[in-house]
Amino acid sequence: MVRKKSKKKELVPPTPAQLSKWDRKFVWHPFTQMQEWEQDDPLIIEKAKGAYLYDIHGHKYLDGTSSIWVNLHGHRHPTIDKAIREQLHKVAHSTLLGAASPPSIVLAKELIKIAPKGLSRVFYSDDGSTAVEVALKMAIQFWQQQSPPAKKKRKFVRLDLAYHGDTAGSMSVGGVKLFHERFKPLLVDTISIDAPYCYRCPLKLQYPSCEMACIDPLEKELSSRHKEIAGVVIEPMVQAVAGMITHPPGYISRVRKLCTQYNVLMIADEVATGFGRTGQMFACDHEKVTPDLMAVAKGLTGGYLPLAATLATEKIYQAFLGNYDEFKTFFHGHSYTGNALGCAAALANLEIFLAEKTLAKVRTNSRLFKQLLKPVAALPIVGDIRQSGMMVGIELVKNKETREPFPLTARIGHEVAMDCRKHGLLIRPIGNILVVMPPLRLTVRELRLMTSILYRSLK
Ligand SMILES: *Cc1c(COP(=O)(O)O)cnc(C)c1O
């Protein structure tokens, strides 16, 4: 008998040209004008190591945005790689609805250990947006389940220019016109107060002689309307998407005090600031503030897998307890809640913080980074550099004296970012602000390289 030749085809990997063509034909990219995208050869990242990304042509780039603010210890860190592989030998995913799993249990315990004191319960979800959404829903239900019920407490106070995600609830507490305005029909009404944007102070004052006058409207709103306010939502210390607006020292403590005074919940969105970015594990730690609810995501798995959590105080948790027929249950959950691979990666992430003394490294790195950025700050196009730990925003201006901004249509940030890319640095601007947020443990050489590329492109 003549054996027929095997019909099984070897899977031929697509060529770079095919990938480029198919991406433009089939993929709809986030926050991207696709008409423009289709006309260009897309950057296609194939692999990575440490702080570097490699495209399909073998070009090497420093990951200056930590792959949009998620990566902490570099790519392909052996500890996280290994943790995921080991978990894969057991199970990739099992549900938390009606069952528990070892990685999600241990991670919750570890998170509570490092979280601001007083947070005691962990509710898992998948992304920053969902973690915020969960916090908002918990807040609303919490007030309904007081005795007597405070059903009128259902409004949220938010800061102008805030960003908390792209789902309806998280958009409602956002304040970026360009992203949120058009979805108004979907959103709930919120109370907005000015952001403490010192470089462009809404009150035209100067810190510290202003005595943080920008927070007075918060007190006014809370004192007159606290009976209808469920909570104040805030990105503590750094409003990242707004352009790395760094809050003056004492700001979040004041917010905490006011929330306590007027009996509204403080909801801290640590999605960008959490896990060491600012030099402390959480931004709230700088002022020893404990929010009532805290959302974490981006850095939670070290930038490996989508996993998020909303942390709550015992007081909030207790308000949801009762007999089944009281219907105090929190009816919320996602298919992949508490995913085992994600939790295993997150546990490895936390292990690295201890093993490599990451927080101390962030502090020395951010001091050096600040030093290296001095010549950049002196450039005529650079209006302001705002830095908190390894989170840096460089605001570009048309006129340094008058602080006149470039029109958004000039796309100056985009132009600089494209030039940086040519020289091997990937960054993603937000309008006129260059956001630089590299992995936490860059070497001195990498830091110098990054700053010199920035300097060259800006010049
Ligand atoms: C990125 C971000 C979010 C949204 O997180 P996703 O994971 O993109 O949904 C929410 N809040 C802040 C402060 C963020 O930076």
The ligand as an SDF file (V2000), in Angstrom:
LIG
                    3D

 15 15  0  0  0  0  0  0  0  0999 V2000
   -6.0760   53.5940   32.4120 C   0  0  0  0  0  0  0  0  0  0  0  0
   -6.9020   54.1380   33.5010 C   0  0  0  0  0  0  0  0  0  0  0  0
   -8.1990   53.6610   33.7460 C   0  0  0  0  0  0  0  0  0  0  0  0
   -8.8590   52.6550   32.8480 C   0  0  0  0  0  0  0  0  0  0  0  0
   -8.2370   51.4290   32.9040 O   0  0  0  0  0  0  0  0  0  0  0  0
   -8.4600   50.3600   31.7070 P   0  0  0  0  0  0  0  0  0  0  0  0
   -7.7080   49.1710   32.1730 O   0  0  0  0  0  0  0  0  0  0  0  0
   -7.8840   50.9880   30.4870 O   0  0  0  0  0  0  0  0  0  0  0  0
   -9.9130   50.1410   31.5890 O   0  0  0  0  0  0  0  0  0  0  0  0
   -8.8820   54.1470   34.8340 C   0  0  0  0  0  0  0  0  0  0  0  0
   -8.3450   55.0720   35.6250 N   0  0  0  0  0  0  0  0  0  0  0  0
   -7.1100   55.5590   35.4380 C   0  0  0  0  0  0  0  0  0  0  0  0
   -6.5600   56.5520   36.3960 C   0  0  0  0  0  0  0  0  0  0  0  0
   -6.3470   55.1230   34.3600 C   0  0  0  0  0  0  0  0  0  0  0  0
   -5.1360   55.6290   34.1340 O   0  0  0  0  0  0  0  0  0  0  0  0
  1  2  1  0
  2  3  1  0
  2 14  2  0
  3  4  1  0
  3 10  2  0
  4  5  1  0
  5  6  1  0
  6  7  2  0
  6  8  1  0
  6  9  1  0
 10 11  1  0
 11 12  2  0
 12 13  1  0
 12 14  1  0
 14 15  1  0
M  END
$$$$
